[in-house]
Every structure is written in structure tokens, then in C-alpha cells.
Amino acid sequence: MPIHLIFDLLAACTSFAATYGLYRWRLQASLTPITPGYAIALVLGAVLGGFTLGTANLYLSGIPEIGRSILGALAGAIAAIEIYKARHGIRGSTGLIFVAAFPTTVVLGRIGCFLSGLPDNTYGTPTTLPWGHDFGDGIPRHPVQLYESASMAAFLLIAAIALHRRNAFFAKHGFYLMTASYAAQRFVWEFLKPYASLGPLNLFQLVCLALLAYAATMILRGRHV
């Protein structure tokens, strides 16, 4: 079994356990029930966004392969759910239940990306730093997968502390804070990847900026509700 698939399965199981634990720990009394329509929109948006953005980025970089992108999955899921909420008159955030699942998926999934080497197309640019990693071509490169994994592990720790303290701001805006945190750190690490650019930025960075704008808008809007 490919190492990436092993970590994908591990990430899925751990994320499910983290979601269930979060639900029992803090959200059981306040969570809005997830309807079948909501779940379908979430899954379809994530799948479409993940494959579309991942493949588009590889195409722009001259790699004729079908790609997957966790960033695209997040953006696609958000777009689909916001459309669903608008059509059904749902206001406010419904994503707090995912503040454990998504970061956990990134933390473990990126380790799988790292161990998969060059064929995964997630490696960084060459570096002379002592922790540069040879992914198989004899060139030490930034292990950007581990940078991303560590960043989201830090977010998980902060989220756990906020939830333990029953922080009202995090309880209301936790999903948007997670989205902003992921987009911000991903935007930075993209400068250390050899992807084709669209002007000064690459495709993923443009999506990160859109997610940052989305998160900021939703938080500011929520403060006036």
C-alpha cells in the first residue's frame, strides 16, 4: 500500500475521532444538526475544488497529471456550503465542528506527502539550510510539507486552549479563524515551492488571499450581527 494512502487513511480516521471528541467535549449542546443536503454539498464542493485546483496548478506548472489539493478542497467546500446556506436561509457559522478535523487532516496528510518524495509534487525549492531534505534528486529542498504540518499542529494546540477556556470569540468564529490560519501559513510556504506563477504569485496564493478575505469578512460581519 502506498505510504501516502496509509497516511490519508490515518488522517481520515484520526480526524473522525477528533471530530467526535470535540462534539462530545464542547459542542454536543450547541451544534446545529448537519442535514443530508449540507453533507452532500460539503463533500461535492470539497471533491470538485480539490481536484480542480490541484490539476489546474499542475497544468500551469507544465505537469500533465491529475492533482489533488487540500487547499482546493477547503475552498470548494466553503463555496458549496455558503451557497447551500444562502439557498436555505441559514445564518451564522456552521463550521466549528471542523476546527479539529481539518487541521488534523493537514498535520497527518502532509507527513504522507513528505514521505512520498518527488512524485507527490509537493516538495520545496532548493535550500542550503541544515534541515534541507533530499527527496530523491540529490538536491536539498525545503520540507514545506513539514512546515505546513507543524503550523497546523500549532493551530490545533491554540484551538484546544481556546475551547478549554470556553472563549466566546473562538466559539463564534473558530472556523473562520482556522480558515485564516491555514490560508496565511500556506500563502507563506508557497514562496518556497517551484510552482508556476501568475504574476508575482502562484495559483494557490491567489486562492489563499481569497480565503483570507472571506474569513475577515465573515468575522467582521459576525461582530455586527
BAFI-3210 file (N, C-alpha, C; in Angstrom, 3 decimals, decimal comma, padded with zeros to 6 digits):
// residues 225
n [1|2|3|4|5|6|7|8|9|10|11|12|13|14|15|16|17|18|19|20|21|22|23|24|25|26|27|28|29|30|31|32|33|34|35|36|37|38|39|40|41|42|43|44|45|46|47|48|49|50|51|52|53|54|55|56|57|58|59|60|61|62|63|64|65|66|67|68|69|70|71|72|73|74|75|76|77|78|79|80|81|82|83|84|85|86|87|88|89|90|91|92|93|94|95|96|97|98|99|100|101|102|103|104|105|106|107|108|109|110|111|112|113|114|115|116|117|118|119|120|121|122|123|124|125|126|127|128|129|130|131|132|133|134|135|136|137|138|139|140|141|142|143|144|145|146|147|148|149|150|151|152|153|154|155|156|157|158|159|160|161|162|163|164|165|166|167|168|169|170|171|172|173|174|175|176|177|178|179|180|181|182|183|184|185|186|187|188|189|190|191|192|193|194|195|196|197|198|199|200|201|202|203|204|205|206|207|208|209|210|211|212|213|214|215|216|217|218|219|220|221|222|223|224|225]
n.u [000,849|000,639|002,607|001,526|-001,216|-001,597|-001,154|-003,161|-005,441|-004,978|-005,132|-007,816|-009,189|-008,240|-009,077|-011,838|-012,160|-011,225|-013,148|-015,453|-014,689|-014,456|-017,092|-018,403|-017,084|-017,338|-019,346|-021,788|-024,178|-024,722|-024,420|-025,472|-027,576|-026,296|-027,563|-028,615|-028,512|-026,723|-024,401|-023,976|-023,506|-021,170|-019,323|-019,335|-018,479|-015,915|-014,601|-014,790|-013,502|-010,978|-009,837|-010,030|-008,532|-006,055|-005,312|-005,312|-003,200|-000,992|-001,095|-000,527|002,080|003,298|002,975|001,495|-000,731|-003,301|-004,245|-004,512|-005,705|-005,532|-006,025|-007,664|-009,804|-010,743|-011,473|-013,395|-015,321|-016,132|-017,248|-019,378|-020,911|-021,575|-023,208|-025,240|-026,170|-027,123|-029,231|-030,954|-031,510|-029,842|-028,085|-025,031|-022,104|-021,449|-019,415|-017,795|-017,503|-015,615|-013,116|-011,262|-011,025|-010,125|-007,494|-006,183|-006,237|-004,527|-002,114|-001,383|-001,709|000,147|002,535|002,476|002,665|005,274|006,802|006,354|007,966|009,501|007,565|005,122|004,847|004,875|007,059|009,664|011,564|015,099|017,500|020,024|019,914|020,381|018,417|017,454|016,005|016,672|014,786|015,117|016,407|018,933|019,183|019,097|016,124|013,529|011,549|008,630|006,222|006,383|006,648|004,103|002,598|003,515|002,684|-000,132|-000,448|000,280|-001,856|-003,925|-003,271|-003,611|-006,329|-007,411|-006,791|-008,300|-010,908|-011,007|-010,995|-013,395|-013,679|-015,451|-015,255|-013,784|-015,512|-017,558|-016,346|-014,542|-014,215|-013,713|-011,385|-009,718|-009,696|-008,483|-006,001|-004,939|-004,857|-003,116|-000,617|-000,164|000,019|002,490|004,318|004,096|005,817|008,102|007,975|008,259|006,314|004,551|004,073|001,550|001,985|003,227|002,547|001,545|-001,018|-002,171|-001,578|-003,162|-005,677|-005,428|-005,381|-007,984|-009,386|-008,508|-009,651|-012,324|-012,578|-011,976|-014,034|-016,328|-015,908|-015,907|-018,467|-019,940|-019,507|-021,218|-023,702]
n.v [-001,193|002,207|004,715|007,261|006,808|005,306|007,237|008,999|007,492|007,161|009,825|010,348|008,625|009,548|012,198|011,886|010,782|012,938|014,841|013,665|013,572|016,325|017,097|015,693|016,826|019,681|020,630|019,334|020,291|022,602|022,441|022,906|020,684|018,568|018,328|015,939|017,213|019,315|017,859|016,556|018,747|019,689|017,548|017,247|019,812|019,867|017,736|018,502|021,016|020,263|018,512|020,118|022,513|021,403|020,011|022,106|023,693|021,989|021,794|024,431|024,459|022,873|020,140|017,350|015,973|014,536|016,295|016,721|018,868|020,026|022,596|023,436|021,727|022,726|025,365|024,787|023,383|025,378|027,272|025,758|025,222|027,801|028,617|026,731|027,452|030,027|029,478|028,162|029,867|029,985|031,373|032,689|030,973|027,589|025,875|025,163|022,593|021,460|022,384|020,804|018,549|019,334|020,620|018,404|016,571|017,878|017,955|015,205|014,280|015,782|014,733|012,297|013,254|014,278|011,945|010,684|011,712|013,044|012,363|013,201|015,865|017,995|019,094|021,387|024,354|024,432|024,531|025,745|025,423|023,704|021,781|021,039|018,762|015,832|014,766|012,790|013,517|014,333|016,936|019,188|020,285|022,603|021,260|021,697|020,490|019,570|021,979|023,001|021,056|021,359|023,977|023,792|022,012|023,628|025,417|023,681|023,233|025,821|026,146|024,129|025,115|027,488|026,462|024,943|026,968|028,015|030,173|032,849|034,292|032,580|030,408|031,432|032,255|030,317|028,576|030,365|031,537|029,326|028,893|031,276|031,026|028,733|029,574|031,773|030,722|028,897|030,573|031,790|029,594|028,856|030,469|029,070|027,020|025,366|026,139|027,262|030,741|033,307|036,176|037,941|035,991|032,549|030,195|028,945|030,780|032,946|031,886|031,537|034,222|034,918|033,294|034,374|036,913|036,166|034,976|037,175|038,928|037,498|037,316|040,031|040,708|039,095|040,310|042,379|041,387]
n.w [000,000|-000,897|000,742|001,026|000,835|003,130|005,125|004,440|005,070|007,790|008,569|007,971|009,747|012,236|012,157|012,143|014,686|016,211|015,604|016,662|019,339|019,896|019,548|021,647|023,786|023,751|021,978|021,903|023,010|021,628|018,874|015,535|013,841|011,241|008,118|005,555|003,016|003,486|004,073|001,618|-000,082|001,084|000,678|-002,157|-002,934|-001,772|-003,101|-005,831|-005,741|-004,736|-006,711|-009,011|-008,474|-007,762|-010,111|-011,965|-011,015|-011,397|-014,177|-014,966|-014,155|-015,961|-015,707|-016,743|-015,216|-013,115|-010,331|-006,732|-004,185|-000,926|-000,174|-002,271|-001,779|000,663|-000,100|-002,070|-000,570|001,217|-000,565|-001,631|000,678|001,549|-000,542|-000,223|002,342|001,811|000,069|001,747|003,766|006,034|008,684|010,087|011,462|010,654|010,904|013,097|014,074|012,467|013,166|014,398|012,793|010,156|010,513|011,680|009,598|007,813|009,292|009,539|006,906|005,430|006,301|005,031|002,411|002,489|002,911|000,536|-001,420|-004,450|-006,536|-005,499|-005,925|-004,105|-002,972|-001,815|-002,776|-003,689|-000,991|001,280|003,918|007,057|007,579|005,143|002,812|000,941|-001,596|-003,401|-005,705|-005,253|-004,402|-001,778|-000,336|000,726|003,273|002,880|003,338|005,958|007,269|006,933|008,236|010,877|011,389|011,394|013,458|015,560|015,438|016,197|018,877|019,948|019,410|021,026|023,555|023,548|023,331|025,655|027,534|027,031|025,257|024,046|021,636|019,994|019,948|018,425|016,053|015,300|013,050|010,958|011,887|011,792|009,013|008,149|009,415|008,195|005,505|005,683|006,594|004,552|002,338|002,824|002,778|000,133|-001,286|-001,164|-002,939|-006,139|-008,064|-011,015|-011,636|-011,513|-012,473|-009,697|-007,869|-007,165|-008,269|-006,026|-004,014|-004,724|-004,242|-001,502|-000,654|-001,313|000,496|002,911|002,727|002,730|005,312|006,983|006,270|007,105|009,862|010,613|009,790|011,489|013,930|013,949|013,983]
ca.u [000,000|001,456|002,745|000,611|-002,549|-001,607|-001,324|-004,501|-006,388|-004,720|-005,672|-009,276|-009,643|-007,921|-009,934|-013,170|-012,093|-011,098|-014,454|-016,358|-014,248|-014,823|-018,548|-018,764|-016,419|-017,758|-020,353|-022,974|-025,386|-024,922|-024,172|-026,591|-027,521|-025,879|-028,573|-028,060|-028,208|-025,499|-023,292|-023,750|-022,874|-019,816|-018,483|-019,204|-017,645|-014,536|-014,049|-014,639|-012,463|-009,680|-009,303|-009,928|-007,405|-004,820|-004,988|-005,005|-001,866|-000,016|-001,130|000,208|003,489|003,794|002,910|000,210|-001,259|-004,451|-003,765|-005,445|-005,230|-006,298|-006,472|-008,813|-010,918|-011,275|-012,145|-014,592|-016,310|-016,662|-018,122|-020,596|-021,711|-022,131|-024,342|-026,298|-026,723|-027,882|-030,471|-031,823|-031,702|-029,068|-027,178|-024,013|-021,134|-021,833|-018,212|-016,936|-017,280|-014,493|-011,849|-010,312|-010,854|-009,318|-006,073|-005,649|-006,014|-003,325|-000,949|-001,002|-001,636|001,388|003,622|002,401|003,222|006,719|007,397|006,120|009,062|009,289|006,347|003,945|004,809|004,633|008,362|010,019|012,679|016,409|017,933|021,289|019,667|020,789|017,319|017,035|015,800|016,835|013,603|015,445|017,139|020,252|019,152|018,403|014,993|012,696|010,478|007,467|005,127|006,521|006,343|002,642|002,136|003,815|001,850|-001,494|-000,379|000,253|-003,239|-004,700|-002,977|-004,272|-007,772|-007,748|-006,744|-009,449|-012,120|-010,950|-011,345|-014,722|-013,533|-016,661|-014,891|-013,417|-016,713|-018,370|-015,601|-013,452|-013,990|-013,097|-010,011|-008,996|-009,520|-007,488|-004,702|-004,432|-004,554|-001,957|000,626|000,011|000,474|003,924|005,095|004,061|007,005|009,191|007,636|008,652|005,161|004,467|003,417|000,659|002,467|004,104|002,039|001,057|-002,464|-002,551|-001,512|-004,348|-006,791|-005,200|-005,826|-009,452|-009,848|-008,260|-010,686|-013,577|-012,573|-012,054|-015,382|-017,296|-015,692|-016,379|-019,928|-020,475|-019,404|-022,298|-024,992]
ca.v [000,000|003,421|005,397|008,400|006,283|004,924|008,446|009,529|006,713|007,518|011,172|010,266|008,005|010,438|013,377|011,476|010,654|014,283|015,491|013,069|014,028|017,733|017,141|015,257|017,673|021,072|021,086|018,487|021,034|023,811|022,233|022,815|019,374|018,541|017,645|015,237|018,174|020,010|016,918|016,344|019,966|019,720|016,545|017,586|021,005|019,521|016,898|019,311|022,016|019,628|018,030|021,211|023,390|020,636|019,739|023,383|024,125|021,152|022,168|025,689|024,169|022,010|018,735|016,852|014,950|014,914|016,617|016,971|019,955|020,228|023,987|023,457|021,063|023,683|026,453|024,249|023,080|026,655|027,837|024,952|025,397|029,158|028,595|025,952|028,260|031,135|028,934|027,658|030,904|029,684|032,460|032,372|029,923|026,199|025,080|024,946|021,163|021,041|023,016|019,753|017,597|019,822|020,700|017,059|016,022|018,508|017,533|013,837|014,140|016,364|013,792|011,366|013,948|014,352|010,617|010,216|012,177|013,896|012,102|013,835|017,249|018,955|019,433|022,799|024,809|024,103|025,339|025,370|025,309|022,369|020,812|020,739|017,317|015,287|013,976|011,737|014,016|014,786|018,369|019,510|021,188|022,931|020,295|022,561|019,677|019,550|023,334|023,116|020,158|021,977|025,175|023,421|021,418|024,774|025,907|022,730|023,497|027,081|025,896|023,338|026,021|028,394|025,697|024,591|028,172|028,425|031,508|033,149|034,725|031,392|029,594|032,034|032,459|029,352|028,068|031,423|031,663|028,186|029,159|032,339|030,492|027,846|030,358|032,635|029,946|028,305|031,660|031,978|028,434|028,776|031,140|028,096|025,919|025,681|026,176|028,380|031,907|034,158|037,452|037,746|034,924|031,370|029,989|028,645|032,007|033,746|031,276|031,867|035,601|034,898|032,709|035,360|037,942|035,537|034,829|038,505|039,454|036,790|037,702|041,408|040,691|038,472|041,225|043,371|040,692]
ca.w [000,000|-000,951|002,029|001,063|001,125|004,547|005,932|004,153|005,870|009,185|008,762|007,961|010,998|013,350|012,041|012,596|016,141|016,766|015,459|017,652|020,649|020,037|019,702|022,994|024,778|023,807|021,017|021,898|023,380|020,829|017,450|014,602|013,174|009,841|007,316|004,390|001,964|003,893|003,922|000,185|-000,600|001,624|000,015|-003,577|-003,038|-001,446|-004,172|-007,035|-005,507|-004,569|-007,982|-009,983|-008,167|-007,827|-011,513|-012,616|-010,609|-012,096|-015,594|-015,103|-013,899|-017,020|-015,296|-017,263|-014,325|-012,298|-008,998|-005,638|-003,337|000,304|-000,233|-003,167|-001,095|001,638|-000,820|-002,710|000,464|001,710|-001,596|-001,714|001,890|001,571|-001,483|000,434|003,429|001,222|-000,506|002,807|004,775|007,245|009,026|011,074|011,154|010,929|010,677|014,264|014,242|011,622|013,560|014,779|011,691|009,035|010,858|011,895|008,261|007,261|010,075|009,175|005,457|004,912|006,563|003,911|001,240|002,690|002,740|-000,836|-002,252|-005,620|-007,316|-004,906|-006,432|-003,026|-002,405|-001,836|-003,598|-003,111|000,146|001,918|005,352|007,522|007,575|003,782|002,635|-000,408|-001,919|-004,353|-006,872|-004,828|-004,103|-000,522|-000,565|001,877|003,550|003,109|003,876|007,412|007,744|006,970|009,287|012,172|011,531|011,759|014,795|016,476|015,487|016,994|020,286|020,299|019,395|022,210|024,708|023,448|023,634|027,076|028,289|026,559|024,690|023,273|020,285|019,225|019,768|017,369|014,804|015,221|011,694|010,160|012,369|011,221|007,586|008,018|009,832|007,152|004,309|005,928|006,598|003,221|001,472|003,062|002,312|-001,330|-001,819|-001,126|-003,840|-007,521|-008,952|-011,953|-011,047|-012,304|-011,973|-008,535|-007,010|-007,874|-008,193|-004,649|-003,222|-005,041|-003,503|-000,091|-000,440|-001,343|001,754|003,961|002,588|003,169|006,766|007,592|006,028|007,933|011,258|010,780|009,666|012,695|015,070|013,873|013,982]
c.u [000,888|001,459|001,777|-000,798|-002,668|-001,855|-002,660|-005,554|-006,227|-005,303|-007,189|-009,804|-009,408|-008,799|-011,351|-013,206|-012,007|-012,421|-015,441|-015,993|-014,623|-016,316|-018,958|-018,233|-017,060|-018,998|-021,674|-024,260|-025,702|-024,829|-025,465|-026,507|-027,129|-026,878|-027,913|-027,685|-026,928|-024,289|-022,952|-023,050|-021,421|-018,889|-018,267|-018,304|-016,187|-013,884|-013,796|-013,526|-011,085|-009,058|-009,116|-008,705|-006,084|-004,374|-004,604|-003,603|-000,784|000,053|-000,330|001,707|004,082|003,814|001,551|-000,345|-002,525|-003,960|-004,890|-004,850|-006,125|-006,803|-007,699|-010,028|-011,563|-012,057|-013,436|-015,690|-016,944|-017,638|-019,446|-021,497|-022,309|-023,307|-025,522|-026,967|-027,574|-029,227|-031,459|-031,984|-030,983|-028,063|-026,168|-023,119|-021,674|-020,605|-017,353|-016,606|-016,056|-013,149|-010,834|-010,000|-009,918|-007,840|-005,431|-005,345|-004,737|-002,074|-000,468|-000,835|-000,343|002,604|003,652|002,963|004,744|007,383|007,241|007,164|008,653|007,989|005,101|003,778|004,466|005,930|008,650|011,167|014,007|016,790|019,283|021,130|019,936|019,669|016,754|016,990|015,959|015,656|013,867|016,216|018,506|020,323|018,431|017,321|014,267|011,645|009,185|006,270|005,171|006,293|004,832|002,060|002,347|002,936|000,447|-001,541|-000,407|-001,152|-004,104|-004,500|-003,689|-005,783|-008,203|-007,763|-007,959|-010,748|-012,166|-011,382|-012,724|-014,701|-014,685|-016,337|-014,537|-014,634|-017,566|-017,658|-014,501|-013,168|-013,301|-011,650|-009,149|-008,695|-008,443|-006,097|-004,108|-004,014|-003,294|-000,653|000,884|000,522|001,987|004,730|005,101|005,233|008,196|008,893|007,916|007,493|005,223|003,683|002,497|000,947|003,379|003,719|001,668|-000,441|-002,922|-002,543|-002,699|-005,571|-006,651|-005,666|-007,347|-010,011|-009,615|-009,308|-012,034|-013,649|-012,713|-013,448|-016,404|-017,142|-016,218|-017,896|-020,559|-020,442|-020,546|-023,677|-025,623]
c.v [001,248|004,154|006,571|007,934|005,875|006,143|009,126|008,806|007,021|008,888|011,146|009,701|008,922|011,678|013,069|011,376|012,023|015,028|014,971|013,530|015,475|017,873|016,773|016,215|019,047|021,414|020,335|019,275|022,181|023,610|022,176|021,481|019,500|017,700|016,893|016,193|018,932|019,108|016,675|017,546|020,042|018,783|016,888|018,799|020,696|018,711|017,720|020,336|021,404|019,183|019,162|022,072|022,640|020,371|021,013|023,858|023,300|021,513|023,448|025,483|023,208|020,541|018,178|015,692|015,464|015,129|016,742|018,053|020,089|021,661|024,108|022,804|021,995|024,785|025,967|023,944|024,357|027,250|027,087|025,168|026,792|029,276|027,858|026,779|029,401|030,647|028,503|028,653|030,644|030,805|031,997|031,223|028,550|025,286|024,775|023,468|020,683|021,610|022,014|018,852|018,108|019,956|019,329|016,374|016,577|018,004|016,151|013,657|014,671|015,505|012,735|011,966|013,970|013,010|010,079|010,725|013,031|013,617|012,790|015,282|018,275|019,406|020,931|023,106|024,438|025,059|024,844|025,253|023,873|021,331|020,555|019,228|016,925|014,359|012,919|012,192|014,568|016,249|018,596|020,562|021,490|021,837|021,040|021,779|019,660|020,930|023,483|022,251|020,781|023,199|024,818|022,661|022,522|025,348|024,985|022,964|024,757|026,893|025,119|024,208|026,941|027,680|025,290|025,770|028,704|029,872|031,805|033,543|033,515|030,518|030,114|032,042|031,423|028,840|029,112|031,660|030,522|028,416|030,206|031,832|029,599|028,642|031,195|031,845|029,329|029,350|031,837|030,820|028,310|029,509|030,185|026,878|026,324|025,713|027,383|029,518|032,579|035,585|037,195|036,554|033,697|031,190|029,742|029,907|032,921|033,203|031,560|033,282|035,680|034,335|033,655|036,462|037,413|035,475|036,177|039,094|038,806|037,139|039,109|041,478|040,125|039,380|042,224|042,721|040,773]
c.w [000,000|000,388|002,150|001,416|002,587|005,425|005,656|004,992|007,354|009,507|008,837|009,277|012,194|013,333|012,496|014,117|016,807|016,703|016,497|019,062|020,910|020,264|021,127|024,059|024,899|022,979|021,074|022,148|022,434|019,324|016,649|013,859|011,700|009,052|006,159|003,260|002,236|003,656|002,453|-000,433|-000,159|000,858|-001,457|-003,772|-002,789|-002,566|-005,430|-006,874|-005,418|-005,876|-008,993|-009,720|-008,255|-009,252|-012,247|-012,265|-011,295|-013,577|-015,829|-014,919|-014,925|-016,666|-015,709|-016,437|-013,648|-010,872|-007,992|-004,749|-002,116|000,380|-001,120|-002,542|-000,085|000,947|-001,469|-001,718|000,997|000,710|-001,658|-000,504|001,970|000,601|-000,855|001,531|002,890|000,686|000,574|003,961|006,088|007,487|010,069|010,647|011,526|010,922|011,887|014,473|013,467|012,064|014,107|013,592|010,604|009,399|011,082|010,564|007,648|007,971|009,644|007,670|004,883|005,234|005,463|002,639|001,312|002,401|001,323|-001,814|-003,438|-006,375|-006,771|-005,367|-005,354|-002,364|-002,546|-002,774|-002,931|-001,983|000,643|003,427|005,817|007,535|006,170|003,566|001,172|-000,694|-002,992|-005,573|-006,505|-004,456|-002,776|-000,774|000,748|002,081|003,882|003,649|005,404|008,010|007,927|008,084|010,663|012,425|011,990|013,083|015,849|016,577|016,335|018,484|020,759|020,363|020,633|023,463|024,714|023,804|025,101|027,945|027,929|026,044|023,741|021,836|019,424|018,970|018,622|016,026|014,578|013,825|010,824|010,593|011,844|009,746|007,358|008,374|008,751|005,920|004,494|005,888|005,232|002,231|001,596|002,485|000,794|-001,981|-001,873|-001,985|-005,286|-008,508|-009,881|-011,316|-012,055|-011,868|-010,788|-007,662|-007,835|-007,629|-006,760|-003,786|-003,495|-004,308|-002,010|000,230|-000,428|-000,039|002,925|003,928|003,068|004,691|007,462|007,446|006,951|009,409|011,516|010,692|010,932|013,901|015,093|013,844|015,374]
res [m|p|i|h|l|i|f|d|l|l|a|a|c|t|s|f|a|a|t|y|g|l|y|r|w|r|l|q|a|s|l|t|p|i|t|p|g|y|a|i|a|l|v|l|g|a|v|l|g|g|f|t|l|g|t|a|n|l|y|l|s|g|i|p|e|i|g|r|s|i|l|g|a|l|a|g|a|i|a|a|i|e|i|y|k|a|r|h|g|i|r|g|s|t|g|l|i|f|v|a|a|f|p|t|t|v|v|l|g|r|i|g|c|f|l|s|g|l|p|d|n|t|y|g|t|p|t|t|l|p|w|g|h|d|f|g|d|g|i|p|r|h|p|v|q|l|y|e|s|a|s|m|a|a|f|l|l|i|a|a|i|a|l|h|r|r|n|a|f|f|a|k|h|g|f|y|l|m|t|a|s|y|a|a|q|r|f|v|w|e|f|l|k|p|y|a|s|l|g|p|l|n|l|f|q|l|v|c|l|a|l|l|a|y|a|a|t|m|i|l|r|g|r|h|v]
***
